[in-house]
Amino acid sequence: MAKILPLSEAIAEFVRDGDTIALEGFTHLIPYAAGHEIIRQKRRNLTLVRMTPDVLYDQMIGAGCAIKLKFSWGGNPGVGSLHRLRDAVEKGWPQPLAIEEHEHAGMAVAYAAGASHLPFGILRGYAGTDLTPHTTVQFIDCPFTGEKLAAVQAIRPNVTVIHAQKADRKGNVLLWGIVGAQKEAVMAADRAIVTVEEIVDKLDAPPNAVILPTWILSAVAEVKHGAFPSYTHGYYPRNNAFYKQWDVISKDRDTFLAWIDKHIMNTKDFAEFRRSVGVA
Amino acid sequence: MTIAAARMVKNGTALFVGIGLPSAAANLARLTHAPDTILIYESGTIGTKPNVLPLSIGDGELAETSDTVVGIVEIFNYWLMGGKIGLGFLGAAQIDKFANINSTVIGPYGKPKVRLPGAGGAPAIAASCGEVLVTLRHSTKAFVEKLDFRTSGGHMEGGDSREKMRFPGKGPVAVITDLGVLTPDPITKELLLTSVHPGVTVEQVVAATGWPLKVASEVKTTPLPTAAELQVLRDLNERTAKAHGGQA
C-alpha cells in the first residue's frame, strides 16, 4: 500500500544518495515538483534515467545531483540545447557527468524488460548507427532464426518518480493522455513515488484506463500544478514561455545558480516556487 | 521546401512524423491533397489531426486530436518496429551521399561543436518504416562527405549494403531540400539530383553539396506552389505562431 505523504517526506524517505532514479514523462506529466524537492534536499551521486531529459534534468544536473545520465533524446523541446547538461558533459561543471546514450526504441524495450524482471530487452535496433560504443548494447543471435538482434540491458531503477492526474484516498493512481513509459518505469523500479494533481474520493475510471494500484507504489503526494511548466492533460496547458526563458536562465553558470538559489533552495515547497516565478 | 516535401506524401499513408520540418510538411499534406493520411508521432499519438503545429513531440494538441494514444513501448514495438507504418519522415543536421543521417553531434562526440538532442526515435524510424523521406536545408555544412556521427542508417555504404543489414524498411526514397529533390540511384543508392525548385540552378545545388553531387541526365523543375497550397501553409503557420506565442 502506498503511503499518502507530503512530497518532502516522500522524497526524504524513498530517494537516497547514489540511487538510480527515473523521473519519467514524455513532454506531458513531467514530475517537476518532485525533481525540485530532490534538489532542495541535496540528493547527490544520482544516476538519472529518462528517455527525454529536458529542463528538469538540466536543473538537477546543474544543481549537482547527478553523476550519470542514461537517455535517448536530450534537449529543450522546440527551443534548443540543454546548457547545464552540455556544461557537465563537456567541462565537468559542477561535476563530471557520464552519459549512456540510446535510441528511444532501445530505452522502451529496456524499461519493458525491467518491468518484466528480465535481464535485457531485444529489438532490431542500434545496427548501422554509431551509438553502440556509447551504450550497454550487445548483439545476440536469435536462437530460432539466427538473426542478429540488439540486446539492451534492462532498466531497474532504485526509484521511479512520475506525475499523474489523480489518486484516490487509498493511493490508487489514474493517468491519461500521453503516458510515455511511465507504467513500465514504475513497474521496473524497487520504489515508486507518484505526485498527483488531486486526491479524490473516487477515481471513476473506465476499465483500461492507466491505473497504477496502490500496492505497487511506495508513496503518493498531492501537488497541484506539480508538472509545471510541463502540462497535465485536463488540468492546465504547457507553459511554453517558461521553456523559452530557460534557455536564457541556464546559459550562464551564475545566472543559473542564482535562479536555483532563489526559486528552489529558498522556497519551502512547489506552491511557493510557483509564486516566486510569478505564475501563482 | 515544405510544399515540395508535402507533395511526396500519398493519401492514405500511415506516416511516422518527426518534429520540425517533417511535421509541417506532413500536416500540410493532410490539409491539402492527402486528407486521409494517418499521422503518428512517437509520443504515441495515432491518427492525430492537430489544428496547429506542435512545439514538441508530446504537445497536448496531438493527444486531443488523435484517434488513440498508446504508450511508448507499444508505439515502438507494435506499431513502428512491428511494421505497421508505411512512411517515415525525418529531419537531420547532416546527411551523406547514401542518405545516412546525423542528429546527434557536430564535431567529435567527446568535444562537440554543436551538441544536438540525439537519436530519439530516428534510428527505428529509418530502419522500420516502409519508406523514408528526409527533409533539411541544403548547405555544404549539412551535405557532407563524412558524417560526424551516424545516428540513423540510410543506404549505408551504398549498393546492396542496406539489404545486407536486413532492415525491415526500404530506407530513404527522397531527400527534399530548399533547393531541390535528391533521390537514390536504383543500383548504387547514391543520391542524385533529380529536381530543382523554380529559380534554382543545378550549379547552385552542386555548390551547396559537400561531395561531388551526381546529377540525373534529365533534371526536372519542381512545379510552382499553387495559390491554394501557399494559403493553407500560411494559415497553418499563422495559427501556430498565435497558439505558441499566446501561451504565457
Interface residues (C-beta under 8 A of the other chain):
Chain A: F26 T27 H28 M51 T52 F71 S72 W73 G74 G75 P77 G78 S81 R86 V89 E90 E101 H102 E103 H104 A105 A108 V109 Y111 A112 L123 R124 G125 Y126 A127 G128 T129 D130 L131 H134 E147 K148 G177 I178 V179 G180 A181 Q182 K183 E184 V210 Y231 H233 P237 R238 N239 N240 A241
Chain B: I19 E42 S43 G44 T45 L55 S56 I57 G58 D59 G60 L62 A63 E64 V69 G71 I72 V73 F76 N77 L80 M81 N100 T104 Y109 K111 P112 R115 L116 P117 G118 A119 G120 G121 A122 P123 A124 A127 S128 F149 R150 T151 S152 G153 M156 M165 R166 F167 P168 H244 Q247 A248
